[in-house]
Structures are given as C-alpha cells and as structure tokens.
Amino acid sequence: MNDVLEFGSKYGKWSIIPKEISKDGVIIVGGVGEDLSFEISLNNYISESNSNLFVLIDPTDRSEQHLKDLASRGKKRGISKFTEN
C-alpha cells in the first residue's frame, strides 16, 4: 500500500497509485468545482516523465467562471481551452 500517494488539498484530496497511470494517457476529472488542487498537484508530480492530457469536466457556470478567473490572473498552467455545448 506504500505506492498510494495523496494529491490535493484537505478539501479536494484524492489517493491514487501514480505508477498505474499510462505515460501518455488521458486523465478525465469530473466535477472539478472551485478546487483544482488535486489536478494541479498530480500534474506537477507526473509532468516531468509523462505527457498526459487532463480533461476537466464540470458543466456548472460557477466552475467555468472559476477557471476563467484563474486563466485571467495568469494561473492557467494547463488551462488552455474552454468549450461550450
């Protein structure tokens, strides 16, 4: 069980086994809300050796606005596109 690592804040923490993530896989996260600490910390951990694509899904207006606010403040590491259906 020592391969399990925790990523994220106290509020948005998840435990995973990073070595099980494909080196060029797609990571899909649903319901990101206003706490991207898990996604950012996991991306920072694996970005040196992997070329993963993160897909963040949250259809709420509140989450979309939060991501846009982060991007406008220059905190958009990995935030590259917003799409609407």
N, C-alpha and C positions, 0 to 999 in steps of 0.2 A: 504494500500500500504506500510505500515511500515514493512512488512515481507520481502520486497525486499532488498537484500544486493548486493553490488558491490564487485567483486573479480577481481584481476589482476592489471596490470599497466595502466598508461594513454593510452598507445598504445594498450594493449591487454585486456581491461576491458570488462566484461560482467555483467549484472544484472540478478540475479536469485532469486528464493524463495527456500532456502536450505531445509526448512522443508518438501518440496514436493518430495525430493529425498528419494527413498526407502533406508532403513537402510542397506540392503545387495545387492543393485542393481549394475548394470554395467553402468558406465558413459563413453560414447563414444564421443570423441572430434575429429573433422576433421579439417585439415589444420592448424596444430599447428605452423608451421614455426619455427622461432627462438625466440619466446616469450612464455615461459611456465608459466608466472606469474599468469594467471587465474587458470590453472590446479594446480599449487603448492599452491596458496593461498586457493583455495576451498578445496583441500586435507587436508591442515593444519587445516582448520575450522571444517571439518566433521570427521576427522580421529579418534578423541577421542571417538566418540559414534557410528560410522558406520564402516562397513567392506567393503566399496565399492571397486570395481576394476575399474581403469581408463584404457581405451583403447585409445591410441593416434594414430591417423591416419594422415599421411602425406607422400605421395609416392615420394616426391622430394628428390633428392640426397643431396641438401643443408640442409634440415631438418634432414635427417638421420645423416649427419656428425655433425650437431649441437648437437644432442642427444648423439652421441658417444663421442664428446669432453667433454660434461658435465659429462658423466659417468667416463671418464678417469681422470678428475680432482677431482673425489670424490664427485661430486654434483649430485649423482644419486638417491636421495630419490625417491623411487618408480619406477625408471627406471631399469627394470630387464631383458628385453629381446628385441632383435632386430630380426625381421624376414623378409625374402625376399620371393617374389613370382616369 
